[in-house]
């Protein structure tokens, strides 16, 4: 009996390509300057080289479009510390590498990040998406901190949940401010200071590993 399993059809491929062209065009326009709120659908489709009807075949509105861009923005940040282990001998240096990668990635996509924060200020869907993404980092940090406290490798008085909220929420606000308004020449020093604050503050480490 011949197989009925089929690969992607040409129609599906075209739809995927069109969707990505719209996303790429939006990021190019944001990079060129101007706010997301002021960016019209006609300008987006003109940059993408697609019909206006194609936009609405893929996205309900501009916020829906930005919701599709947001995961691309966060993917690298999620992965940067995904396998980090506070018990590793090189935990400090790998934390530094992770924060450096996060700051660099957000710097490379600063205009999309600014658009996400702009729209989150007035759109509940985007606000919920951004809050959910920050919550992933917060939960991860809380797990690390709780594990270190329970294993006796840090202060028994450490409160993992509040500590995670302070370093993650505060750190994220600092990162976004740095990449949107800060000087790029200070990004390396910024990542180093953020690492030190986490290590010596939240993790209560007396010194960095040799």
N, C-alpha and C positions, 0 to 999 in steps of 0.2 A: 504494500500500500504506500503511495507517495506521501511524503511528509506534508502536513498542513501548516507546519511552522513557517512563518514568513518573517523576513527581516523588515526594516523600516521601508515604507513605501516612499515613492518620490514626493507624494503630497505631504507626508509627514516630515520628510527632510526639508522641503521648501518652507513649511510652517515654522520649523525649528530655526532655519536660517533667517527667515524674516523676523522672527521674534528677537534673535540675537542681534540682527542689524539695527533694530529699533533701540535695544538696550545700549549697544555700542555708540550709536549716534547720540543718544541722550548724554552719555558720559563725555563724549567729545564736546558737545555744546556747553555742558557745565564747566568743563575745563577751560573753555574759551572765555568764560566770564558770565556774570549775571546770576540771578537767583532762580531756583527751580520754580517758584511760584510764577515768575514772569515768563517762563519758557512755555511757549504755546505748542499745541499738538501739531499745527501746520508746519511749524519750524522743525519739529522733531522728524516728522515724516519726510520733509524736504531733505533734511540732512541724511536720512536713512535711504532715500531713494525709493520709497514705497508709497502706496496710495493711503489716503486717510482712512479708508475702510479697513485696510490691513491693520492699522493701529488698534481699532476697536474689535477686530477679530481676535486679538491677542490680549488686550488689556481693557478693563472696564473704564478706567480713567487714568489720569496721571499718577494718582497715589498708588493705584494698582501697579503701574509701571515701576514706581520707586520701590514698592514692596518686593518686586522681582529683582531689583538691583541690590537691595540690602544684603541678601545672603551671600552674594559674590564678594561684598565688602568684608563680611565677617569670617569667611571660610579660612583664610590664612591666619587670622587672629586666633580662631579656635584651635587650629593645628599647632600653633607655635609652642604651646605649653602642654599639649595633649598627653605626651608621654613623660612629662617632667616628674621626677621623684625626689622629694626633699631629703631622702636618705643617701642619695648618690654622692660619691666623693666630689664630683664636679657640679653639684647642685647649684652653687652660686653662679658659676660661669654659664651654665645652660639656662638659668633663669635670665641672666643678662642677655644672652643670645636671643632668647624668646622675646623679651621686651624690645630689643633692638629691631627684630623682625616685624613686630607689631607696629611700632612707630613708623618704620620705613614703609610698610604696606599702607597704613592709613595716610601717610604723607603722599604716597603715589596716587591715592584716590581721595584726596582731601575734599574735592568739590562734591563728590557723591556723599561723603560723610556730612558735609555742611548741609546738603539738601535733606538728608535723612533727619538731622536735628532740627532743621527749619520746619519741615512738615510735621514732625512729631510735636511741635509746639502748638499745633492747632488741629491735627487730625488724630482721632482716637485710635484708628487702625495702626498708624505708623508709630504712635506712642506705645501701644501695646507690643508691637514687634520689637522696638528698640529695648523696651523694658525686659522682654523675654530673652533677648540676646545677652544683655548684661547679666541677667539672672543665671545664665549658663556658667559664666565666669565666676559669679558669686558662689554658686553651689560647689563648683570644682574647688575653689579656694577654701571653702568651709570644710570640705572633706579632707583636704591636705592638713589643715590646721588641727582638726579634731584628731586625726591619726597621729600627728606629732605629740599632741598633748596626752593622749591616751597611752602612747608608748613611752612617756616620760622623757621625751627628747626636747621638750620645751616647758615653759612654766605651767604648773598645774592650775594656776589662776587664769590662764588664757580662756577667753570666751570666743569660740570659733565663729559663731554667727555674726555677732557685732563686729568682730575684727575683720571678717571677710567683707562685710558691707562697707566698712570704712576704707579698706585698701582697694577694693574693686570699684565701688562707686566713685570714690574720690580719685582713684587712679585713672578711671575712664574719663572723668571730666577733665582731669589734667592733660591726658593724652589728646583728647579732642581739641582742647584749647591750644595745645602746642602745635598740632599739625595744621589747624585752621588759621591761627593768628600768630604763632610763634616763629622764630627764626630757624630755618632748616639747619643752619650751622651749629645749632645747639642741640640737635636731636640726639647725638651720641651721648653727650653729657646728661641730657634729660633721662635717657634710658638707664644710664648708670645710677643716677640718683633714685630713680623709681625702684630699681633692684635693691639698692641699699636700704631704702625705707621698708620694703617688704621683708628683707632678710633680718635686719637688726630690730625692726619694729614688730611686725606681726609674728614672725617666727622666733623672736627673742634670742637670736643667735649672738654669742659674744664676739665672734670673729668670723671672717670669711674662710672657707677651706683653703689650705695651702695649695 
